[in-house]
Amino acid sequence: MSLGHESLVWAIATPLIGAVGIGLTGRWPNMREAVTLATATILIALVFAWVPLVLEGERP
């Protein structure tokens, strides 16, 4: 398994998509928090998936 171009693009796109979602749910605080937590969870899952590869010496 390698750090493909697609996974790196998703790591950059996830916060941007989350920001749009937060902007769209601005009137509803609970929904806004749900979007924030979902975005953070997805991003941390992407990053944690790379940890073993980076520890083996692969570069992103």
C-alpha distances in whole Angstrom, upper triangle without the diagonal:
4,7,8,12,13,12,14,16,16,17,20,21,21,24,26,26,27,30,31,31,33,35,36,37,39,42,40,39,38,36,35,34,31,30,29,28,25,24,24,22,19,19,19,16,14,14,14,10,10,12,10,8,11,13,11,13,10,12,12
4,6,9,11,10,11,14,15,15,17,19,20,22,24,24,26,28,29,30,32,34,35,36,38,41,40,38,37,35,34,33,31,29,28,27,25,23,23,21,19,18,18,16,13,13,14,10,9,11,10,7,9,12,11,11,8,9,9
4,7,8,7,7,11,11,11,14,16,16,19,20,21,22,25,26,27,28,30,32,33,34,38,37,36,35,32,31,30,28,26,25,25,23,20,20,19,16,15,15,14,11,11,12,9,7,10,11,8,9,12,12,11,8,8,6
4,5,6,7,9,10,11,13,15,16,19,20,20,22,24,25,26,28,30,31,32,34,37,36,36,35,32,31,30,29,26,26,25,23,21,21,20,17,16,17,15,12,13,15,12,10,14,14,11,13,16,15,15,11,10,8
4,6,5,6,9,10,11,12,14,17,17,18,20,22,23,24,26,28,29,30,32,35,35,34,34,31,30,30,28,25,25,25,23,20,21,20,17,16,18,16,13,14,16,14,12,16,17,14,15,19,18,17,13,12,9
4,5,5,6,9,10,10,12,15,15,15,18,20,20,21,24,25,26,27,30,33,32,32,31,28,27,27,25,22,22,22,20,17,18,18,15,14,16,15,11,13,16,13,13,16,18,15,16,20,20,19,16,15,11
4,5,5,6,9,10,10,13,15,15,16,19,20,20,22,24,25,26,28,32,31,30,29,27,25,25,23,20,20,20,17,15,16,15,12,11,12,11,7,9,12,10,9,13,15,13,14,17,18,17,14,13,10
4,5,5,7,9,10,12,13,14,16,18,19,20,22,24,25,26,28,31,31,30,29,27,25,25,24,21,20,20,18,15,16,16,13,11,13,13,9,9,13,11,10,13,15,13,13,17,18,17,13,11,8
4,5,5,6,8,11,11,12,14,16,17,18,20,21,22,24,26,29,29,29,28,26,24,24,23,20,19,20,18,15,16,16,13,11,14,14,11,12,15,14,13,17,19,17,17,21,21,20,17,15,11
4,5,5,6,9,10,10,12,14,15,16,18,19,20,22,24,27,26,26,25,22,21,21,19,16,16,17,14,11,13,13,10,9,12,11,8,10,13,12,13,16,18,17,17,21,22,21,18,17,13
4,6,6,8,9,10,11,13,15,16,17,19,21,22,23,27,26,25,25,22,20,20,19,16,15,15,14,10,11,12,9,6,9,10,7,8,11,11,11,14,16,15,15,18,20,19,17,15,11
4,6,6,7,9,11,12,13,15,16,18,19,21,22,26,26,25,25,22,20,20,20,16,15,17,15,12,12,14,11,9,12,13,10,11,15,15,14,17,20,18,18,21,23,22,19,16,13
4,6,5,6,8,10,11,12,14,15,17,18,20,23,23,23,23,20,18,19,18,14,14,16,14,10,12,14,11,10,13,14,11,13,17,16,16,19,22,21,21,24,25,25,22,19,16
4,5,5,6,9,10,10,12,14,15,16,18,21,21,20,20,17,15,16,14,11,11,12,10,7,9,10,7,7,10,11,10,11,14,15,15,18,21,20,20,23,25,25,22,20,17
4,5,5,6,9,10,10,12,14,15,16,20,19,18,18,16,14,14,14,10,9,11,10,7,8,11,9,8,11,13,12,13,16,17,17,19,23,22,22,24,27,26,24,22,18
4,5,5,6,9,10,11,13,14,15,19,19,19,20,17,14,16,16,12,11,14,13,9,12,14,12,11,15,16,15,16,19,20,20,22,26,25,24,27,29,28,26,23,20
4,5,5,6,9,10,11,12,14,18,18,18,18,15,13,14,14,10,10,13,11,8,11,13,11,11,15,16,15,17,19,20,21,23,26,26,25,28,30,30,27,25,21
4,5,5,6,9,10,10,12,15,15,14,15,12,10,11,10,7,7,9,8,6,9,11,10,10,13,15,14,16,19,20,21,23,26,26,26,28,31,30,28,26,22
4,5,5,6,9,10,10,14,15,14,15,13,10,12,12,9,8,12,11,9,11,14,13,13,16,18,17,18,21,23,23,25,28,28,28,30,33,32,30,27,24
4,5,5,6,9,10,13,14,15,16,13,11,13,13,10,11,14,13,11,14,16,15,15,19,20,19,21,24,25,25,28,31,30,30,33,35,35,32,30,26
4,5,5,6,9,12,11,12,13,9,8,10,10,6,8,11,10,9,12,14,14,15,18,19,19,21,23,24,25,27,31,31,30,33,35,35,33,31,27
4,5,5,6,10,10,9,11,8,5,8,9,6,7,11,11,10,12,15,15,15,18,20,20,21,24,25,26,28,31,32,31,34,36,36,34,32,28
4,6,5,9,10,11,13,11,8,11,13,10,11,14,14,13,16,18,18,18,21,23,23,24,27,28,29,31,34,34,34,36,39,38,36,34,30
4,6,8,9,11,13,10,8,12,12,10,12,15,15,14,17,19,19,20,23,24,24,26,28,29,30,32,36,36,35,38,40,40,38,35,32
4,6,6,7,9,6,5,9,10,8,10,13,13,13,16,18,18,19,22,23,24,26,28,29,31,32,35,36,36,38,40,41,38,36,33
4,6,7,10,8,6,10,12,10,11,15,15,15,17,20,20,21,23,25,26,27,29,31,32,34,37,37,37,39,42,42,40,38,34
4,6,9,9,8,11,13,13,14,17,18,18,20,22,23,24,26,28,29,30,32,34,35,37,40,41,40,42,45,45,43,41,38
4,6,5,6,9,10,11,12,14,15,17,18,20,21,23,24,26,27,29,30,32,34,35,38,39,39,41,44,44,42,40,37
4,6,5,6,9,10,10,12,14,15,17,18,20,21,23,24,26,27,28,30,32,33,36,37,37,39,42,42,40,39,36
4,5,5,6,9,10,11,12,14,15,16,18,20,21,23,25,26,27,29,31,32,35,36,36,38,40,41,39,38,35
4,5,5,6,9,10,10,12,14,15,16,18,20,21,23,24,26,27,29,31,34,35,35,37,39,40,38,36,33
4,5,5,6,9,10,11,12,14,16,17,18,20,21,23,24,26,28,29,32,33,33,35,38,38,36,34,31
4,5,5,6,9,10,11,12,14,15,16,18,20,21,22,24,26,27,30,31,31,33,36,36,35,33,30
4,5,5,6,8,10,10,12,14,15,16,18,20,21,23,25,26,29,30,30,32,34,35,34,32,29
4,6,5,6,9,10,11,12,14,15,17,18,20,21,23,25,28,29,29,31,33,34,32,30,27
4,6,5,6,9,10,11,12,14,16,17,18,20,22,23,26,27,27,29,31,32,30,28,25
4,5,5,6,9,10,10,12,14,15,16,18,20,21,24,26,25,27,30,30,29,28,25
4,5,5,6,9,10,11,12,14,15,17,19,20,23,24,25,26,29,30,28,27,24
4,5,5,6,9,10,11,12,14,16,17,19,22,23,23,25,27,28,26,24,21
4,6,5,6,9,10,11,12,14,16,17,20,21,21,22,25,26,24,23,20
4,5,5,6,9,10,10,12,15,16,18,20,20,22,24,25,24,23,20
4,6,5,6,9,10,11,13,15,17,18,19,21,23,24,22,21,18
4,5,5,6,9,10,11,13,16,17,16,19,21,21,19,18,15
4,5,5,6,8,10,11,14,15,15,17,19,20,19,18,16
4,5,5,6,9,10,13,14,15,16,18,20,18,18,16
4,6,5,7,9,12,12,13,15,17,18,16,15,12
4,5,5,7,10,11,10,12,15,15,14,13,11
4,5,5,8,10,10,11,14,15,14,14,13
4,6,7,8,10,11,13,14,13,13,12
4,6,5,6,9,10,11,9,10,8
4,5,5,6,9,10,10,11,10
4,6,5,6,9,9,11,12
4,5,5,7,6,8,9
4,5,5,5,6,7
4,5,7,9,11
4,6,9,12
4,6,10
4,7
4
